[in-house]
Amino acid sequence: MGLVSGLILNAFGNGLCISADMGSGLWTAAAVNLNKWFAINIGLVLFIFGVVNALTNQFLIKHFDGRRLVGQILYVLFFSYFVDIFTNLLTAVGVPNLPIVVRAILSCLGVVFFCVAISLYQRANIVMHPNDDTTNILRFFYLKGNSTKAQIIDFLPPIIIIVIAAFAIHNVYSVNIGTLFSFMFNGILIATADKIIWPQLKHNFKTVND
């Protein structure tokens, strides 16, 4: 239940951020900017990011975990597909045409949605988006449980991608108030959701294969 609800909520939150066009999480913003640069479907870019993250996680956990790798690639396959669906649906119902203040609020709400989603499936720890598993690994392997520090470290690659893309296309897309909100509050929102959203669902993260 935590896995499925987290997957849908994560995809919806990202789709809401993209369609509102007032900023999104940094990884999604990086995907949007690569879309503008290379004209590649955003869902496909998110899938590529996910595969790279999944492979990176194998190095971070310091051993090969085939089930984790396959599960994360399958997760990101469904996630990227649903992001495209929600983005198209929300665009079709007119979200991009709403007043700028409303769109700003919706972008921040999208961030809240995907942070709650991250909290749910990180605690379920069945399978999760590989990028969020990266944060989980950093949090519990290297940072003594500090989710805020883990999120900040995880933000560095998409920031670099956005900066490089900005030089190439002479513009920056999907970076706005929602991005600032995500940068400042992602870790805090996840930690808060851990406590108040389905508190019976506890972290069962393991540092070795069982």
Secondary structure, 3 states (H helix, E strand, C coil): CHHHHHHHHHHHHHHHHHHHCCCCCHHHHHHHHHHHHHCCCHHHHHHHHHHHHHHHHHHHCCCCCHHHHHHHHHHHHHHHHHHHHHHHHHHHCCHHHCCHHHHHHHHHHHHHHHHHHHHHHHHHCCCCCHHHHHHHHHHHHHCCCCHHHHHHHHHHHHHHHHHHHHHHHCCCCCCCHHHHHHHHHHHHHHHHHHHHCCCCCCCCCCCCCC
